[in-house]
Amino acid sequence: MNKFVAIVPRWLPAFLMMLAIFAISSRTSNELPSFGGWDYFVKKSAHGVGYGLLALSYLRALPKRNYFLAWLLAVLYSATDEFHQSFVPGRHAAVTDVLVFDSFGAMIALFMHYQICHLKRSEGSLRQ
């Protein structure tokens, strides 16, 4: 029971992100907002940001900082979400969303995290 109590707080952000992504993906095309000429840019940017946050939440949940596994889990969830979208009226699955926008969003967020942590470690060793 103690292991379960220790694991839940680590995985809660990932679960909440997956829930949010699922809820947004469940909206029909008529329920989604339109951003005019910026629509494509805003929606594809949201893919990158959403899956970047999901990858970071996976990284937090994993027992050891495994950047590759965090990225892989985000991409796999992206693939299942695109499959889910294929059943939503007015929506369709797009492989480019998974392989480009979601994958790169996760990769960029994890890369930035790694760089920031590496920079902090470097600065800490310089101060000593």
C-alpha positions in Angstrom: 0.0 0.0 0.0 2.9 2.4 0.8 4.3 1.9 -2.7 1.0 2.8 -4.2 0.7 5.9 -2.2 4.2 6.9 -3.2 3.6 6.3 -6.9 0.2 8.1 -7.3 1.5 11.7 -6.8 4.3 11.1 -9.4 1.9 9.8 -12.0 -1.1 12.1 -11.3 0.2 15.0 -13.7 0.6 12.5 -16.5 -2.8 11.0 -15.9 -4.4 14.5 -15.9 -2.6 15.5 -19.1 -3.8 12.3 -20.8 -7.3 13.0 -19.6 -7.2 16.6 -20.9 -5.8 15.5 -24.3 -8.5 12.8 -24.5 -11.3 15.3 -23.6 -10.1 17.8 -26.3 -9.8 15.0 -28.8 -13.3 13.9 -28.1 -14.8 17.2 -29.3 -16.3 17.2 -32.7 -15.0 19.5 -35.4 -18.1 21.8 -34.9 -17.2 22.1 -31.2 -13.7 23.2 -31.8 -12.9 27.0 -31.9 -11.7 28.6 -35.1 -8.8 30.9 -35.1 -9.3 32.3 -38.6 -6.1 32.6 -40.6 -4.1 31.4 -37.5 -6.1 28.2 -37.1 -3.5 25.8 -38.4 -0.7 27.4 -36.5 -2.6 27.6 -33.2 -3.8 24.1 -33.4 -0.5 22.5 -34.4 1.3 24.6 -31.8 -1.2 23.2 -29.2 -0.2 19.7 -30.3 3.4 20.5 -29.6 2.8 22.2 -26.2 0.4 19.5 -25.1 2.6 16.6 -25.9 5.6 18.5 -24.5 3.9 18.8 -21.2 2.8 15.1 -21.4 6.4 14.1 -22.0 7.6 16.2 -19.0 5.0 14.7 -16.8 6.1 11.2 -17.9 9.7 12.1 -17.1 8.6 13.2 -13.6 6.7 9.9 -13.1 9.5 7.6 -14.2 11.7 6.3 -11.4 14.9 7.3 -13.2 15.1 10.3 -15.6 14.7 8.3 -18.8 14.3 10.9 -21.5 13.9 8.4 -24.3 11.2 6.5 -22.5 9.3 9.7 -21.6 9.4 10.7 -25.3 8.4 7.2 -26.4 5.4 7.1 -24.0 4.3 10.5 -25.3 4.5 9.4 -28.9 2.7 6.2 -28.2 -0.1 8.0 -26.4 -0.2 10.4 -29.4 -0.7 7.5 -31.8 -3.6 6.1 -29.6 -5.1 9.5 -29.4 -5.1 9.9 -33.2 -6.7 6.5 -33.5 -9.4 7.7 -31.0 -9.9 10.9 -33.1 -10.8 8.8 -36.2 -14.0 7.8 -34.4 -15.0 11.4 -33.5 -17.5 13.0 -36.0 -15.8 15.5 -38.3 -12.3 14.6 -37.1 -9.7 12.4 -38.7 -6.4 10.7 -37.7 -3.3 12.3 -39.0 0.1 10.5 -39.0 1.8 13.8 -39.4 0.3 15.0 -36.1 2.0 12.1 -34.4 5.3 12.0 -36.2 5.8 15.7 -36.6 3.9 18.0 -34.2 3.5 15.7 -31.2 6.8 14.0 -31.5 8.8 17.2 -31.9 6.8 18.9 -29.1 7.7 16.1 -26.7 11.3 16.1 -28.0 11.8 19.9 -27.7 10.3 20.0 -24.2 12.6 17.1 -23.0 15.6 18.7 -24.7 14.9 22.0 -22.9 14.5 20.2 -19.6 17.8 18.4 -20.1 19.6 21.6 -21.1 18.2 23.6 -18.1 19.1 20.8 -15.6 22.6 20.5 -17.2 23.1 24.2 -17.0 22.1 24.3 -13.3 24.5 21.4 -12.6 27.3 23.2 -14.4 26.6 26.5 -12.5 26.5 24.6 -9.2 29.9 23.0 -9.8 31.4 26.4 -10.8 30.3 27.9 -7.5 32.0 25.3 -5.3 
